Amino acid sequence: MIFWFRNDLRTHDNPALQYFINSFSNTRLSNNSSANTSESVTNMAKAIFFISEKQWQLHDWSPIKVDLIKRHVKQLSEQLTQLNIKLDIVEVDDFQQQIQYLAELTKRYNTNEVVANSELEVNEQARDQQCIDAGINLTLFESDVIVPKGKVLNQSNEMYKVFTPFKRAWLKYIRDHGFDYFPKLIQTEQNEADPAKTSPSELTKRDTDSPSASWPLANVVEQLVIPSFIQDKLAYYDEERDFPAIKATSGLSPYLAIGAISPRYLLRLILNKHPDILLSPDLPLFTWINELVWRDFYRHLIFHNPNLCKHQCFNDKYKSTLWPHNESYFNAWCNGKTGYPLVDAAMRQLNQTGWMHNRLRMVVASFLTKHLLIDWRQGEKYFMQKLIDGDLAANNGGWQWAASTGCDAQPYFRIFNPILQSKRFDPNGEFIRKYLPELSEVPIKELHLPHGYIKKNNLDAYWPAIVDHKEAREAALNFYK
């Protein structure tokens, strides 16, 4: 038996790994009864992870996300050693070479069973089917959602097309089933460590040459970041989450995106402190859990509508839309040169750090699709190429929500005003000034649309707005109609 790590780089809440370890333990007991050496048993505990740079590039994975994956694979290898499992890290170009390598490996070890957690995306699904067609006995589990996909259905036995009733059914499923179906935590020395007994320097030690160096490894996040968030920030998340100058978000999306931390694990930790929170979804305290439900919603959506992986609009009436693409507008948006400070500061945050605040993702996506009338797929691709937390389901869902082409998306006539968004969510200009030092001399009263002040004072500090808000809004309404 061979274990295949994919988008599940963790030992906790890993149902396929639990099955693998249980099977390995049973085999070891059987072998020990008939042999005095453990060599044959040790060889059976083999896991594999493929580094497939060309395949990742085809999927537009960002360099910073790939770097975070590689760092976690290295840590995972160390954790698995404690479980008497050897992780082979193998470099192959693409999915086809993965299949060929696995076929040869199963023959070499005289086993045809490969254990793994399933992956949602359509190309990954096709690869797994090709493995099965090649004679590989692929035993698959599910580990990427809180409620199993296909279990939250409406009265017509179909996937919900609106989020709120999906959430109600999602909550009902958990209440009805409890956490009995959740796999047990697999203990290693890393996740058993007591942060009080671990030196801060050891916990926060990072490779400063790594592109993702500012993001700690998941074991540090589990010991320090998550407890701090639940204890100190969760209660204020509803009030502060929309202000990019405040560090109020959890920062857990990169770890969910690569499977280093599971969503069920996070929900369990919150329930340990707030055991009745699922009975009160209208309370502010539930707001962050709502983000986990949205994550499940978009993954369930792709499960039922795999064509979303193929850049299809969910809403049929927009499938034949001809977007008037303007290359200079798109380049200005990518480079943070639109002339709207909040939009430009947000794009600089993305380009410089590989991450963007969630409120700002909505603002810049609305601006690209409705002020500039550029196809949402262009923005979706650019985000994936830059984001450390790039995730096809969440990214696709977010972009189609902003462009009004998606499931339960904002209506086409809802067009974010970037000036009002700036005044409301960065009222003191702290975020804007951080990423646009060119505007350091502009007073806060003029900061959110500084062109008049700049012209009046003969400053050469900032570039003009590429479109006028009112004119762009009217053009968008006409275009969508």
N, C-alpha and C positions, 0 to 999 in steps of 0.2 A: 504494500500500500504506500502511496506517495501523496503528500499534501502539497497543494498548489495555492500559494498566497497570491492574491490579486489586489483588489481594492478593500482589503481587510487587514491592515498592517498592525495587528494587535493580538494580545492573548486574552483580553477580557471580552466577555459577551461575543464569543466566536463559536457558533454552533458547529461548524464544520471541523474546527480544530478540536473541540471537545469530543466529537465523534471519533476523530482520528486518534486522540490520546487514549480514549477508552478501548478502541480496537487494538491499539498497540500494547496496552497494558494486559489485555486478555491474551494476546499472542505471546507476550513475554512470560506470563504465568504458565501457559501451555508448554512453551519451549524449555522453561526452567525445570519442568517435571521430567523432561527426557534428555536434557543436556546439561553439562557442567560449565559451559562457556556462554557468555552473553554476546559474543561477537556477532552472531547471526541476527540476534534480536536488535542490537544497536544499529546494524545496517538497515533494518526495516524502518527505523524512525527517520525518514528522510523527507525534507520539505524543499520546495523550489520556488524561486521568484525570478521572473523574467524582466530584465531591463531591455526594453524595445524602443530605442530612441526614434527610429523612423516611424514606427506606428504611432507613437505619442505625438510626433510632429504632424502627422496626418490628422490627428484629433485636436490639433491646435493647443496642446498643453504648453503652458508657459514654462520657461527655464527655471523660474523660482519654485514652481510647484514640483517640477521634476527633481530639483535639488532637495526639497523637503521630503519627497518620497525616498530618495537615496539615503538620506540621513536616518530616516525611520527604519528602512530595511536593515541598515547596519545595527541599529539598536535592537531590532527584532531578532536578529541573528544571535545576539548575546543573551537575550531573554530565553530563546528556544534552547540554547545550550543547557540551561538549568533544568529544562524539561526533558533532557536527553534526546533532543531532536536537532539534527544537523540541517542548516539551511544552505542550499546551494544557490548562489546568485549568478544567473546565467545571462549573458548578453546575446540576444538575437535581434534581427531586424524588425520582424513583423509577426502577425498572428500565424501565418503559414509556417514560419520557422518554429514557432512555439509548438504547433501541432506535431511537426516532424520530430522535434526534440523529445516531446513527451512519448511519442510512439516508440522511439528507440530506447528511451529510458525504461519504460515498462517492460520491454523485452529483456533488457539487461538485468533487471531485478526480478524477472519472472513473476510479474504481477500486472494485471490490467486495470486495477482499481486506482483511480485518482480522485482524491477528495478535495472539494473546494466550496467556497461560497459563490453563489450565482452573481452575475453582473447584469445590470438592467439594460444597457444600451444595445441597439440592434446589431452592430458589428460584433460585439462580444457574444451575443446570443448565437449569431451565425457561426462564430469560431467554435463555440462549445458543441454545436450540432455537428460540425465537421470532425471534432474529436470523437464523438460517439460513432459517426459514420466510419471513422478510421479504426474502429474496434476498441477504443479506449472506454473502459467502464467508468464514466464520470458520475460520481455521487455528489449531488449539489444540495446546498442548504441556502437559507436566506438570512442575511445579517445586516442589511442596509436601511431597514425601516423599523418603526416601532410596532405598527400594526401590519401583519402580513398583507402583501399586495393581493388584490382579488377578494378580500374579506370585507371591504367597505363598499357596499352596493346599495342603490336605491330600490324602490319597490318593483321596478321593472328589471331588476337584476343587472343593472348597468352601472358604470362609473358615474359618480356625480359630476355635474357640469358647473356647480356653484360651490364655493368653498364652505360657507356656513353650514349647510346641511351635511356636508362631508364631515366637518368637525364634530357635529352632534353624533353622527354614526360612529365616528372614530372613538369618541369618548365612551360611547355605549359599549363598544367592543372591549375596551380595556376594563371597564367596570364589570362586564359580564365574565371576562376571562381572568381578571387579576393579572398577577405577574407569574403565574405558575408555568406559563409557556416560555418564560425567559430563561435562556441558558445560564448556568452557574458561572461565577467568576473563576477563571483559572489563575491560581496564585503563582507568582514568581517572586524572587527577592525584590525586583524592582517595584512591583505594585504593592508589595507588603511593607515597603520601607516607611518608616516613621519620619515625617519631615522634621520633627523636633530633634531627631537624632542624626539628621543628615545636614552637613554643613551647607550654608547658602552658596558658598563658592562652588561646591561640587554640583549642586542642583542647577545652578545657572550658568555653568561653564559651557561655552559655545565655540564653534569654529568660526572665527571672525572673517575668514576668507570665503565662507560659504554665502551664496546669494540669499539664502533664507536664514542667515545667522540671527536676525532679530527675532525670529520665532523659535521659542524653546521647544525641545522634544516633548512628546506627549506625556512621558512620565513626570516631567516637571509640571506640566499643565495640570495633570491629575492631582499632584500633591500640593501645589501652591495656587494656581490660577482658578481652578474650578471652586475649591472651598471658599476662596476669597470672594468670588463672584456671587455665589449663593448666599454667603453670610452678609456681604456688604453692599452689593449692587442690585441684586434681584428685586428687592422691594422698591427701588427707585427706577428700575428699567423703563417702566411705562412713561415716567415723566421726562427722562433724560435721553432716551435712545435716539431721538431725532436730531440731536445737537452734535455735529461732528467735532466741535472743539472740546467736548467732554468725553472722557474715556469711560463710556457707560455701557458699551456693548461687551459681549462675552469674549470675543476674539477666538471662538472655537470653530468657526467655519472651515479653516484650512484642515483641521484634524478630522472633521466629519467628511470633508471632500476626499481625503485619501484613505479613510477608514482606520485612522490611528486611534480614534475614539468613537464609540458607537452612540447613536441617539438614545437607545434604550438604557444604556448605562447612565447617561445624563439625566434622563427622566427619573430613573430609580433614585439617584442622589438627591434630586429635588423632593421627591416624595418621602425620602427619609426624614427631611426637615419639615415638610409641609404635607403630611399624609392625606389631608382632605382637599387638596387644591383642585383635583380633577372634578370635584363636586361643585366647584365655584368658578366656572370658566369666564364669568363676567367680572371677576375681581382684577384689579391692576396687577396683582401678583402673578396672574396667569399669562400675562402678555408675552413673556419670553417663551413659555411653553407653546404659545400660539405659533411661534417661529418654527418649532419642531413639527407642528401639525402641518404648516405650509410646506415644509420640506417633504413630509410624507405625501401630501396632496400632489405635488408635482411628480414625485416618483411613481405613485399609483397611476397618474395620468399617462405617463409614458408607457407603463406596463400595459395599459388598455389601448393606447394609441401610439404604437411604435414608430409610425411615420413622422412623429415629432422629432425623432432623431435624424430625419432626412430633410430638415429645414422646411417642413411644411407648416403653413398657418393652421392653427386649430380651427379657427372660424372660417368656414368654407367661402363666405362671401368675399374674403380678402385674398384668396389663393391666386387670383389672376391679376392682382394689383400691379400696375407698372409704376414703380417708384422713380421719380425724376432725380436720379443720382447726380450729385455735383461733387466732383473729385476735390476741388479746392475747399469746399465746405467740410467734407469729411476729414481732410488733412488738418484743417484748422481745429476741428473737434478733437481729433486724436492728440494733437500737440498742445491742447489747452490754449488756443488762440482765437476763441470765439468772440471775445470782447465782453463776455458776461462773467464777472469775477468768480461767482460761486461755481459755475460750470468749469471754468479754466483751472481753478484751484483744485477741484475734484479730479480732473484729468491729470493734473500734475501729481496728485497723491497716488493715483493709480500707476502712472509711469515711473515714479520714483520708488514706490514701496511695494508694488504688486498687490495692493489691497485698496479698497475704497469703502467708505462708510455707506451703510445701506440706504439712508435717506438720499445721499448724493447719487447713488446708482439710479434711483428713480428719476432724479432731476436731470441727469445727463442723458438718460435713455429717452425721456420725454423730449428733451431738447433736440436730440439727433433725429428722432422719428417725426416730430410734429413741428418743430421750428425749421428744420433743415430738409424735411421730407426725404430722408435717406432710409433705405430698407433696413428694418430692424436686424436682419441677418448679418449686415456689415458690423453693427455694434456688438452683436452676440459673439462674432468671431474675434473681434478685437479684444473684448473682455477675456475670452478664453486664452488668448495669446499673452495676456498680461497678468491675470489674477492668480494669486497663490491658492485661492480657494475655488478655482474654476471647477464647476460641476455641471454636466450637461443638463440635467433635469432642472436644477434651480436656475441656471443661467437662461435656459430657453424659456422657462416659465416667467421669469422676471422681465425679459425683453418683450415677450408677447403680451404680457400684462401692460407694459408701458405703451406699446404700439397699438393696443386695442385689438390685436388680432388673435388673442389667446383665450383660454378657458377662464371664465369669470374675470375678464380683464376690465380695466377702467374704460368707461364709455369714450368713444372717439372724440367727443366734444370736451372732455376733461384734458386741458392742456396746462401743464405747470407753468406758472409765471416765474421765470428764474430770478427776477428782481425781488418779488414778494417772498419767494422761498429763501432767498439770501437774507432778507431783513428778519424773517421769522426765525430761522434756524441758525443763523450766525449773526445775531444782533450786534455784537461787539466787534465783529470782524476778525476774531482771533484765528479762525481757521483760514480765512482768506489771506490774511497777512503772513501766515506761516508759509504758505505755498506761493504767494505772489508778493515777494518783497518789493516789486516795482511800485506797489501801491502804498508803501509805508508812510509816505508824506500826505496821503489823501485822508482828510478827516472822516470819521465814521459816518457822519450824516450824508456824505457824498460817495461813500465807498462802494455801495451796492450797484451803482451805475455811475461811474466816475468821469465819464467823458466830458460833461459840461464843465466840471471843475478843472479838469486837466487842460482843456482848451482855454478857459478863462485865465488860468495861471501860467500859460505857456510851458507846460510840463511835457516832456517827452518820455512819459512813464509807461504808457499802456497803449494797446492797439485798439482800433475802432471795432464796434460791434458789426459782425458780418451780416446780421439781419436785424430789422426792427421788430420788436416783440409784437406790436399790434398788427403790423402787416403780415408777419409770419403766422400769427394766430388765424387771421382771416383766410390766408392761403391754405392752411391745414384743414380748416372746417370745409372749405370748398372741395379740397382734394378728397377728403374722406366721404363727403356726401356723394 
